[in-house]
Amino acid sequence: MLCKGKGLCGKPCRILASLKKFQPKINLEFSGSAPEIFVGRYEYPAVFTGILAPEEYGSTERLSMPESWFKEQATIEQIMQFRSQLIYSRFQSNVKKSNRFTSIMQEIALSSKPVATEFKLKKKPYMKFSLDLHMPVIGNPAPLERVRLEENPKVERKTDYVTSDYDLKASNAIRELYKSGTEVSNIIKVLAAGLLGLKMQRRLVPSRWATTATDDTLSKILLEKIRDYNPISEFLLFNSEYLGNHYEILLMPRAFSFEVIEAKMPGSAWNPDLSSQVYLAQDYELFNGRKDYASQVTGAYYANRLAVAEYLEEIKRQSSCIIMRECREEYWAPCGVGILREASRNAFSKKPEKFQTLNEALQAAQKRLRMPISQFTGRSRIIEEFKKQKRIFDFL
């Protein structure tokens, strides 16, 4: 969704007002430490790509990484301030072909630290931004005329190894980077830059697709082992909240299955009209997984599934899982799938509430939810399956 601040939603734009408040005054030539790249998806395979950088040197990854935002508990206003400082110096690329700008963009993507970079723009940045379920706000676009690195990128040994191996499949490269402790955001960046996979298959990957592909690949890798573990023996309830996104995550003592139900409440980023009804989105998979894309919940589905898989792998158990998310009025600007990954990960960093029955667990979750929990449970495929199935010891 593209917004030019013309009130397309019928209201004064709070997001635009916030960005304008912090928008820097940038000349046609500027320098700064670039922490992020972006590969668009419109008009694929001829897409806009570019480098995001502020007129500032140093540790500018705080402007870019949801891992940092969550760790600092940054507010939406602060995240908008971070995003407004980034200039999107862009150019058009064919995803299968490299050009003089692409190679520099790839060097920035390889680096584990922001890279000091010098830019010359054809025109000054203008106030326009895009809204996307997957990505934080990207604004201040300007056509790029010239770019030059002012220092050598800092490339970790594992990153250099997997990107130099042209016989290593992308999924295996993602696995290796993850095992080495590389942040998910950095894996996404390297994949988007077209630096992973077999030599003949490498190409730029739109950032939105790269985000989902990374979360999907990592969770599938973990689930290969998880499906062989014993189920948990009781109901475990976790919760977390960040920026108006409230999660209740229920693990149930059954074989693996997974479901996300999201309630996008009136006044929230994707349901801005306070007089509207709650919009519900739902996707699920049973033990053998799903083959099609989670088209209702979209990228958050895979980010949430990764967090669940990480926890189940940690405790060496499997379970059925239902994730209930309230996207509340406080979440007035989209901040990307990354913050939802971190919020759901945070839920599993806490001790769970433990229950012997499903009803007890749901009653505890209801105390923190604003909506009647029946709006979640009444449509849940996982709970429906749970009530139908019997375990062996239920017959003893």
C-alpha positions as CSV (number, residue, x, y, z in Angstrom):
1,M,0.0,0.0,0.0
2,L,1.5,3.3,-1.0
3,C,0.7,6.5,1.0
4,K,1.4,10.0,-0.1
5,G,-0.3,11.6,2.9
6,K,-3.5,12.4,1.0
7,G,-5.8,10.9,3.6
8,L,-6.6,7.8,1.5
9,C,-7.8,6.1,4.7
10,G,-10.1,9.0,5.3
11,K,-8.1,10.4,8.3
12,P,-5.2,12.7,8.9
13,C,-2.1,10.4,8.6
14,R,-0.5,9.8,12.0
15,I,2.3,7.8,10.4
16,L,3.1,10.6,7.9
17,A,3.0,13.2,10.7
18,S,5.4,11.2,12.7
19,L,7.8,10.8,9.9
20,K,7.7,14.4,8.9
21,K,8.5,15.4,12.5
22,F,11.9,13.6,12.3
23,Q,12.6,13.9,8.5
24,P,16.2,15.0,8.0
25,K,17.3,17.7,5.6
26,I,19.6,15.8,3.2
27,N,21.6,17.3,0.4
28,L,22.2,15.6,-2.9
29,E,25.6,14.3,-1.6
30,F,25.8,12.8,1.9
31,S,27.7,10.1,3.8
32,G,26.8,7.7,6.6
33,S,26.9,4.1,7.8
34,A,24.5,2.0,5.8
35,P,22.8,-0.8,7.9
36,E,20.1,-2.1,5.5
37,I,19.3,-2.9,1.9
38,F,15.9,-3.3,0.3
39,V,14.7,-5.3,-2.7
40,G,11.2,-4.4,-3.9
41,R,8.7,-6.8,-5.5
42,Y,6.5,-4.7,-7.8
43,E,7.1,-5.1,-11.5
44,Y,9.2,-8.3,-10.7
45,P,11.7,-9.2,-12.2
46,A,12.5,-5.5,-12.9
47,V,12.3,-4.2,-9.4
48,F,13.5,-1.2,-7.4
49,T,16.3,-2.0,-5.1
50,G,18.5,0.2,-2.9
51,I,20.5,1.0,0.1
52,L,19.1,2.6,3.3
53,A,21.4,4.9,5.2
54,P,21.3,7.9,7.5
55,E,23.6,10.9,7.4
56,E,25.3,9.5,10.5
57,Y,28.3,7.2,11.1
58,G,28.6,4.4,13.7
59,S,26.3,1.8,15.1
60,T,23.3,2.7,12.9
61,E,21.8,-0.9,13.0
62,R,19.5,0.4,15.7
63,L,17.7,2.2,12.9
64,S,17.1,-1.0,11.1
65,M,16.9,-4.2,13.2
66,P,13.8,-5.4,15.0
67,E,16.0,-7.4,17.3
68,S,17.5,-4.1,18.6
69,W,14.1,-2.4,18.8
70,F,12.7,-5.2,21.0
71,K,15.7,-5.4,23.2
72,E,15.5,-1.6,23.8
73,Q,11.7,-1.8,24.0
74,A,11.5,1.1,21.5
75,T,8.1,2.7,21.1
76,I,6.4,3.1,17.8
77,E,7.2,6.8,17.8
78,Q,10.9,5.9,18.3
79,I,10.8,3.4,15.5
80,M,9.2,6.0,13.2
81,Q,12.0,8.3,14.2
82,F,14.6,5.6,13.3
83,R,12.9,4.9,10.0
84,S,12.6,8.6,9.1
85,Q,16.4,9.0,9.3
86,L,17.1,6.4,6.6
87,I,17.4,7.7,3.0
88,Y,16.3,5.1,0.5
89,S,18.9,5.6,-2.3
90,R,17.3,3.4,-5.0
91,F,17.9,2.1,-8.5
92,Q,16.1,-0.3,-10.8
93,S,17.5,-3.8,-11.3
94,N,16.7,-7.0,-13.0
95,V,16.8,-9.7,-10.3
96,K,19.0,-12.0,-12.5
97,K,21.6,-9.4,-13.6
98,S,24.2,-7.4,-11.7
99,N,25.0,-3.8,-12.3
100,R,27.5,-1.3,-10.8
101,F,25.2,-0.5,-7.9
102,T,24.1,-4.1,-7.1
103,S,27.6,-5.2,-6.3
104,I,28.0,-2.4,-3.7
105,M,24.6,-3.2,-2.3
106,Q,25.7,-6.9,-1.9
107,E,28.9,-5.9,-0.1
108,I,26.7,-3.9,2.4
109,A,24.4,-6.9,2.8
110,L,27.4,-9.2,3.6
111,S,28.7,-7.0,6.4
112,S,27.8,-7.8,10.0
113,K,28.2,-4.0,10.8
114,P,26.9,-0.9,9.0
115,V,29.3,0.2,6.3
116,A,30.5,3.8,5.9
117,T,29.2,4.8,2.5
118,E,29.2,7.9,0.3
119,F,26.2,8.7,-1.8
120,K,25.3,11.1,-4.5
121,L,21.6,11.4,-5.4
122,K,20.0,12.6,-8.7
123,K,17.2,14.3,-6.8
124,K,16.5,15.1,-3.2
125,P,14.5,12.5,-1.2
126,Y,10.8,13.2,-1.0
127,M,8.2,12.4,1.6
128,K,6.5,9.2,0.5
129,F,6.4,5.8,2.2
130,S,5.1,2.3,1.7
131,L,3.0,0.3,4.1
132,D,3.6,-3.5,4.1
133,L,2.6,-6.2,6.5
134,H,6.1,-7.7,6.4
135,M,8.3,-4.7,6.4
136,P,8.9,-1.6,8.6
137,V,8.0,1.7,7.0
138,I,10.4,2.6,4.2
139,G,10.4,6.2,3.2
140,N,12.5,9.0,1.8
141,P,13.2,7.5,-1.7
142,A,15.6,9.2,-4.0
143,P,17.2,8.0,-7.3
144,L,20.8,7.1,-6.9
145,E,23.5,8.6,-9.1
146,R,26.7,7.4,-7.5
147,V,27.7,5.3,-4.4
148,R,31.1,4.5,-3.0
149,L,32.2,2.5,0.0
150,E,34.5,4.4,2.4
151,E,35.7,1.3,4.3
152,N,35.9,-2.5,3.8
153,P,32.8,-4.4,5.0
154,K,33.2,-6.5,8.1
155,V,32.2,-10.0,6.9
156,E,32.0,-12.9,9.4
157,R,33.9,-16.1,8.6
158,K,30.7,-18.2,8.3
159,T,29.0,-15.6,6.0
160,D,32.0,-15.5,3.8
161,Y,32.1,-19.3,3.7
162,V,28.4,-19.9,2.7
163,T,28.3,-17.1,0.2
164,S,31.5,-18.3,-1.5
165,D,30.2,-21.9,-1.8
166,Y,28.3,-22.1,-5.1
167,D,27.4,-25.7,-4.6
168,L,25.6,-25.1,-1.3
169,K,21.8,-24.9,-1.5
170,A,20.1,-21.8,-0.1
171,S,18.3,-23.8,2.6
172,N,21.5,-25.3,3.8
173,A,23.3,-22.0,3.8
174,I,20.4,-20.5,5.9
175,R,20.8,-23.4,8.3
176,E,24.6,-22.8,8.6
177,L,24.2,-19.1,9.2
178,Y,21.5,-19.7,11.9
179,K,23.7,-22.3,13.6
180,S,26.6,-19.9,13.7
181,G,24.4,-17.4,15.7
182,T,23.8,-14.9,12.8
183,E,20.7,-12.8,13.5
184,V,17.7,-13.6,11.5
185,S,17.6,-10.1,10.1
186,N,21.1,-10.5,8.7
187,I,20.3,-13.8,7.1
188,I,17.3,-12.2,5.4
189,K,19.5,-9.4,4.2
190,V,22.1,-11.8,2.6
191,L,19.3,-13.9,1.0
192,A,17.6,-10.8,-0.4
193,A,20.9,-9.7,-1.9
194,G,21.1,-12.9,-4.0
195,L,24.2,-14.2,-2.3
196,L,22.9,-17.7,-1.2
197,G,22.3,-20.9,-3.2
198,L,23.6,-22.7,-6.2
199,K,25.6,-20.5,-8.6
200,M,23.1,-20.7,-11.5
201,Q,20.1,-20.1,-9.2
202,R,21.3,-17.0,-7.4
203,R,19.3,-13.8,-7.9
204,L,18.0,-10.9,-5.9
205,V,15.0,-11.8,-3.7
206,P,12.4,-9.2,-2.8
207,S,12.9,-8.4,0.9
208,R,9.3,-9.4,1.7
209,W,9.8,-12.8,0.2
210,A,13.2,-13.2,1.8
211,T,11.7,-12.6,5.2
212,T,9.1,-15.3,4.8
213,A,11.5,-17.7,3.2
214,T,14.0,-17.4,6.0
215,D,11.4,-17.9,8.8
216,D,9.8,-20.8,6.9
217,T,13.1,-22.5,6.1
218,L,14.4,-22.3,9.7
219,S,11.2,-23.5,11.3
220,K,10.9,-26.5,8.8
221,I,14.5,-27.5,9.7
222,L,13.7,-27.5,13.4
223,L,10.4,-29.3,12.9
224,E,12.1,-32.2,11.1
225,K,13.5,-33.2,14.5
226,I,10.6,-32.0,16.7
227,R,8.1,-34.3,15.1
228,D,10.1,-37.3,16.5
229,Y,10.0,-36.0,20.1
230,N,7.5,-37.1,22.7
231,P,4.5,-34.7,23.3
232,I,4.4,-32.4,26.4
233,S,2.4,-33.8,29.3
234,E,0.3,-30.8,30.3
235,F,-1.1,-27.5,28.9
236,L,1.4,-24.7,28.8
237,L,0.3,-21.1,28.4
238,F,2.7,-18.3,27.4
239,N,2.0,-14.6,26.8
240,S,3.8,-11.5,25.5
241,E,3.0,-8.0,24.4
242,Y,4.8,-5.4,22.4
243,L,3.6,-2.2,20.7
244,G,0.0,-3.2,21.1
245,N,0.5,-6.7,19.8
246,H,-0.8,-9.1,22.5
247,Y,0.0,-12.8,22.3
248,E,-1.5,-15.7,24.1
249,I,0.3,-18.9,23.1
250,L,-1.2,-22.2,24.1
251,L,0.8,-25.5,23.8
252,M,-1.4,-28.7,24.1
253,P,-0.3,-32.3,24.8
254,R,-0.7,-33.7,21.4
255,A,1.4,-34.3,18.2
256,F,2.6,-31.2,16.4
257,S,0.1,-29.0,14.8
258,F,0.0,-25.2,14.5
259,E,-2.4,-22.4,14.1
260,V,-2.4,-18.6,14.3
261,I,-5.6,-16.6,14.7
262,E,-5.2,-12.8,14.6
263,A,-7.8,-10.3,15.6
264,K,-7.1,-6.9,14.0
265,M,-9.0,-4.6,16.2
266,P,-10.6,-1.3,15.3
267,G,-8.1,1.6,15.4
268,S,-5.1,-0.7,14.7
269,A,-2.7,-0.3,11.7
270,W,-4.6,-2.6,9.4
271,N,-8.1,-1.8,10.6
272,P,-7.9,2.0,11.3
273,D,-11.6,2.8,11.4
274,L,-12.7,2.9,15.1
275,S,-16.2,2.2,14.1
276,S,-15.4,-1.0,12.1
277,Q,-15.7,-4.6,13.2
278,V,-12.8,-6.8,14.3
279,Y,-11.1,-8.4,11.4
280,L,-10.0,-12.0,12.0
281,A,-7.3,-13.8,10.0
282,Q,-6.5,-17.5,10.4
283,D,-4.1,-20.1,9.1
284,Y,-3.1,-23.5,10.4
285,E,-1.3,-26.8,9.6
286,L,-1.7,-30.3,10.9
287,F,1.1,-32.8,11.7
288,N,2.4,-33.1,8.1
289,G,2.6,-29.3,7.6
290,R,1.2,-27.2,4.8
291,K,2.1,-26.9,1.2
292,D,0.5,-23.6,0.3
293,Y,1.2,-20.1,1.5
294,A,-0.5,-18.9,4.7
295,S,-2.4,-16.2,2.8
296,Q,-4.5,-14.8,5.6
297,V,-1.9,-14.3,8.4
298,T,0.9,-14.1,5.8
299,G,4.4,-13.4,7.1
300,A,3.6,-13.3,10.8
301,Y,2.5,-17.0,10.6
302,Y,6.1,-18.1,9.7
303,A,7.7,-15.7,12.2
304,N,5.5,-17.1,15.0
305,R,6.1,-20.7,13.9
306,L,9.9,-20.2,14.1
307,A,9.5,-18.9,17.7
308,V,7.4,-22.0,18.6
309,A,9.9,-24.4,16.9
310,E,12.8,-22.8,18.7
311,Y,11.1,-23.5,22.1
312,L,10.1,-27.0,21.3
313,E,13.6,-27.8,20.1
314,E,15.0,-26.4,23.3
315,I,12.8,-28.6,25.6
316,K,13.0,-31.6,23.1
317,R,9.2,-32.1,23.0
318,Q,6.4,-31.6,20.5
319,S,3.0,-30.2,21.0
320,S,-0.1,-28.8,19.3
321,C,0.0,-25.0,19.3
322,I,-2.6,-22.2,18.9
323,I,-1.4,-18.6,18.8
324,M,-4.0,-15.9,19.6
325,R,-2.9,-12.4,18.7
326,E,-4.8,-9.2,19.4
327,C,-3.6,-6.4,17.2
328,R,-4.8,-3.5,19.3
329,E,-5.5,0.2,18.7
330,E,-2.1,1.0,20.2
331,Y,-0.4,-0.6,17.2
332,W,-1.1,2.4,14.9
333,A,1.9,2.0,12.5
334,P,3.2,-1.3,11.0
335,C,6.7,-2.1,12.2
336,G,7.3,-5.3,10.3
337,V,7.2,-9.1,10.9
338,G,10.5,-8.9,12.8
339,I,8.9,-7.3,15.9
340,L,6.3,-10.1,15.9
341,R,9.0,-12.7,15.8
342,E,10.7,-11.1,18.7
343,A,7.5,-10.7,20.7
344,S,6.6,-14.4,20.3
345,R,10.2,-15.4,21.1
346,N,9.9,-13.3,24.3
347,A,6.8,-15.2,25.4
348,F,8.9,-18.4,25.5
349,S,11.7,-16.7,27.5
350,K,9.3,-16.7,30.5
351,K,8.1,-19.6,32.7
352,P,4.8,-21.0,31.4
353,E,1.5,-21.3,33.3
354,K,0.7,-25.0,33.6
355,F,-2.7,-26.5,33.5
356,Q,-4.3,-30.0,33.5
357,T,-7.3,-29.1,31.3
358,L,-7.9,-27.0,28.2
359,N,-10.7,-25.0,29.9
360,E,-8.4,-24.0,32.7
361,A,-5.8,-22.7,30.3
362,L,-8.4,-20.8,28.2
363,Q,-9.8,-19.2,31.3
364,A,-6.3,-17.9,32.3
365,A,-5.8,-16.5,28.8
366,Q,-9.1,-14.7,28.8
367,K,-8.0,-12.6,31.8
368,R,-5.5,-10.9,29.6
369,L,-7.5,-10.7,26.3
370,R,-9.8,-7.8,25.5
371,M,-12.0,-9.9,23.3
372,P,-14.1,-12.9,24.3
373,I,-11.8,-15.9,23.9
374,S,-14.7,-17.7,22.2
375,Q,-14.0,-15.6,19.1
376,F,-10.7,-17.4,18.8
377,T,-11.7,-20.9,20.1
378,G,-15.0,-21.0,18.2
379,R,-13.1,-20.9,14.8
380,S,-10.0,-22.8,15.8
381,R,-9.3,-25.9,13.7
382,I,-6.7,-27.1,16.2
383,I,-9.0,-27.0,19.2
384,E,-11.7,-28.8,17.1
385,E,-9.2,-31.5,16.3
386,F,-8.0,-31.7,19.9
387,K,-11.6,-32.3,21.2
388,K,-12.1,-35.1,18.6
389,Q,-8.9,-37.0,19.2
390,K,-8.2,-39.3,22.2
391,R,-4.8,-40.2,23.5
392,I,-4.0,-43.9,24.5
393,F,-4.1,-43.2,28.2
394,D,-7.6,-41.5,27.9
395,F,-8.9,-45.1,27.5
396,L,-7.1,-46.5,30.5
